[in-house]
């Protein structure tokens, strides 16, 4: 017992401080953003607007949870945007044809999972670099979705359950927000408190060391690719429900938003470093900026420009912090 | 240039320095990857340089080299200047004293008793596609089996093959009577064999992660139930090894990259010992470690054998080989060329077998 209740200061660790620092910076940024935006547009604080922000976060968050794990394992998946659109098309089409929402849901999630499995196999078996492999998958899916359906698959089944996936509420909270919260909490627990989570960090930090310690990095990575795929399928389903159509052109550039949010959250592209809490804050910051641009009636093109600048700044600050820590 | 052996690359570097009319040539650990013959050649070149009036600043942690080549020796410790003296005023003991700030009575203390007769590791007719040819040997509980060989003799390849890290072409490996099949590190870990790598940075350490996570990596499953890590138990087990091995770290959460080489090595050794092994393979266990920490690592290795592990030690350091081993195996070009008892071994015998 005495070992467990060791002096508390030991817990004020460098690593914890480092990641917390990053998260504190993000939190402060978030608060400042909210203040500035609300000065220009007081309706920012309305319940409707806050719920709208959360709803917009949810799609990104669901996929970002998987992407965080992938980046920590030193891999990346750039096919999530294309897979998102395709899964949405599949969800709507299968529900149209079978009249069953359950089958549509299952089809979308399984389709996403299959894409993840394909990515994982190409990366771990054929040993193609994941950046290249998943860009290839993205191209295959973007072309493939047109072979599957020339135009948007409209809602012909008119099932209420299908539209409820995105527009329904549980209490005051929209369903997608609840789904995202569940996903984020599970992913957080896995990364923080399970052996699998530790092995994901170990694999990203030093794959050879992990293997020497009896871990199977390839299998682990394959699983994380599949998980990311399943989550993408889930997000695709929600998107189709939201748009009330399976839209082949949806999700263009979505992969960049996701990766940007994860990196903004302090997860390292080189693997072994990162946290889900950071990702959560990263997504919030990006989406609050989005929202601010809209309600302040700024030029919508700034929705791309400003996040770009924010990411450069955040990465630079992270570098500076690491340097200071080293000395 | 990249195709030249290291020794030739060094000669080119030296020639380049001379071409720029260097008056002072600085060499930093120049012999770390040279064979004895190449070292002799390098020293010959150094003597010629000094004879034509060029100063050579020779940085090394190898004591015998310093006595062979230096005129004046300056000792630095923890970034501070400790002493500068003509070499004639030093004995190996006084030099070590300056280097670590205390005296080491015996670099190779032997506390353990004789090895048991029980064979733990059995390797039969092991070959790999690129290096090893028909290697067979056994290691017993409680012994240190030292493997010597020149650069490229296949020691590291052997170490990686017998723990399941590198694939093998033919042959059988068994640990405690159980065959290592399938041939992977997961099976190896389950059977109780682990490797302390020679290349800490690229195969051992997770530099950005804390000491805690680095140490518990191989034994995490024993601190978890249902896939959840019990961090309290993990911490207390890690703390126990930190105390026992006297690892100098301000906290368990310190990123391991800030620890010294010796302390990093202790953490990696503990990574395996926490799990409980039957066989530990240590590859160049004291590479890049200062003399003080070296003596501690030697004592730990002795202790491991005393606890009944079979220790398979790959080394290119003759004193280490002769000082620690119960039996000595010598490799040359991927083959095993001699196995001898420590009491029958001499430096000449070992070197002859290594060159054969």
HADDOCK unambig.tbl for C-alpha pairs under 7 A between the chains (distance, minus, plus):
assign (segid A and resid 3 and name CA) (segid B and resid 236 and name CA) 5.31 0.50 0.50
assign (segid A and resid 4 and name CA) (segid B and resid 232 and name CA) 5.47 0.50 0.50
assign (segid A and resid 4 and name CA) (segid B and resid 236 and name CA) 6.14 0.50 0.50
assign (segid A and resid 10 and name CA) (segid B and resid 251 and name CA) 5.64 0.50 0.50
assign (segid A and resid 13 and name CA) (segid B and resid 253 and name CA) 5.03 0.50 0.50
assign (segid A and resid 13 and name CA) (segid B and resid 254 and name CA) 6.34 0.50 0.50
assign (segid A and resid 14 and name CA) (segid B and resid 253 and name CA) 6.47 0.50 0.50
assign (segid A and resid 14 and name CA) (segid B and resid 254 and name CA) 5.78 0.50 0.50
assign (segid A and resid 14 and name CA) (segid B and resid 255 and name CA) 7.00 0.50 0.50
assign (segid A and resid 15 and name CA) (segid B and resid 210 and name CA) 6.88 0.50 0.50
assign (segid A and resid 15 and name CA) (segid B and resid 253 and name CA) 6.53 0.50 0.50
assign (segid A and resid 15 and name CA) (segid B and resid 254 and name CA) 6.87 0.50 0.50
assign (segid A and resid 15 and name CA) (segid B and resid 255 and name CA) 6.64 0.50 0.50
assign (segid A and resid 193 and name CA) (segid B and resid 228 and name CA) 5.67 0.50 0.50
assign (segid A and resid 193 and name CA) (segid B and resid 229 and name CA) 5.62 0.50 0.50
assign (segid A and resid 194 and name CA) (segid B and resid 227 and name CA) 5.37 0.50 0.50
assign (segid A and resid 194 and name CA) (segid B and resid 228 and name CA) 4.19 0.50 0.50
assign (segid A and resid 194 and name CA) (segid B and resid 229 and name CA) 5.23 0.50 0.50
assign (segid A and resid 195 and name CA) (segid B and resid 220 and name CA) 6.68 0.50 0.50
assign (segid A and resid 195 and name CA) (segid B and resid 227 and name CA) 5.56 0.50 0.50
assign (segid A and resid 195 and name CA) (segid B and resid 228 and name CA) 6.11 0.50 0.50
assign (segid A and resid 195 and name CA) (segid B and resid 229 and name CA) 5.94 0.50 0.50
assign (segid A and resid 202 and name CA) (segid B and resid 206 and name CA) 6.90 0.50 0.50
assign (segid A and resid 205 and name CA) (segid B and resid 206 and name CA) 5.34 0.50 0.50
assign (segid A and resid 206 and name CA) (segid B and resid 206 and name CA) 5.51 0.50 0.50
assign (segid A and resid 208 and name CA) (segid B and resid 203 and name CA) 5.09 0.50 0.50
assign (segid A and resid 209 and name CA) (segid B and resid 203 and name CA) 4.43 0.50 0.50
assign (segid A and resid 209 and name CA) (segid B and resid 204 and name CA) 4.71 0.50 0.50
assign (segid A and resid 209 and name CA) (segid B and resid 205 and name CA) 6.65 0.50 0.50
assign (segid A and resid 211 and name CA) (segid B and resid 185 and name CA) 6.72 0.50 0.50
assign (segid A and resid 212 and name CA) (segid B and resid 165 and name CA) 6.36 0.50 0.50
assign (segid A and resid 212 and name CA) (segid B and resid 185 and name CA) 6.00 0.50 0.50
assign (segid A and resid 213 and name CA) (segid B and resid 185 and name CA) 6.93 0.50 0.50
assign (segid A and resid 213 and name CA) (segid B and resid 217 and name CA) 6.83 0.50 0.50
assign (segid A and resid 213 and name CA) (segid B and resid 218 and name CA) 5.00 0.50 0.50
assign (segid A and resid 214 and name CA) (segid B and resid 185 and name CA) 4.68 0.50 0.50
assign (segid A and resid 214 and name CA) (segid B and resid 186 and name CA) 3.96 0.50 0.50
assign (segid A and resid 214 and name CA) (segid B and resid 189 and name CA) 5.81 0.50 0.50
assign (segid A and resid 214 and name CA) (segid B and resid 218 and name CA) 6.81 0.50 0.50
assign (segid A and resid 215 and name CA) (segid B and resid 186 and name CA) 6.29 0.50 0.50
